[in-house]
Amino acid sequence: MKTLFIGGIKSGKSMNAQEYILKNSLFKPTYLATTEFVDAGMKERVDAHIQNRGDDFVTLEEPLKIYEAIKTNKNPVLVECVSMWINNMFYHGLNFEDMQKEIKQILELEQTIVFVLNDVGCGVIPDNKLARDFIDASGKLSGLIAIGCDEVYHTIAGISTRIK
């Protein structure tokens, strides 16, 4: 079973994805954290996520090779979050084709996987190439993930509505 929670930043998608995977798991799920610390503000956000999930998850940190991290894991996996992973991939010089290949491999796995992804496609077109590349990659990968998922939830103001 594959599920996607997509929504704006601070929409509540992470909390709803956590509740969803806990409710639908027979075993303690793995929380695959993709964020790399880039500044103190990011550390505060990560610390808040750690507090929110408490001891309900086994935490695994992997900023780049998420397929490798998931493929041997027997328990359900919450990928938090795909947007930060895309950011990391660009930062480390990888391209859209690398990301697309990795996501396709993940979608072929048998494990239960819940993806969290920021919906960044509702704004204006940025004035710099890196931001445009990020938005383009995010939009294309969100479509790829959504097609490969059994369920997709769009989250606004803490409310997740099933759209697939």
Secondary structure, DSSP 8 states (H G I E B T S, - for coil): -EEEEEESTTSSHHHHHHHHHHHT-SS--EEEE-----SHHHHHHHHHHHHHHTTSSEEEE-SS-HHHHHHT--S-EEEE-HHHHHHHHHHTT--HHHHHHHHHHHHTS-S-EEEEEE--TTS---SSHHHHHHHHHHHHHHHHHHHH-SEEEEEETTEEEE--
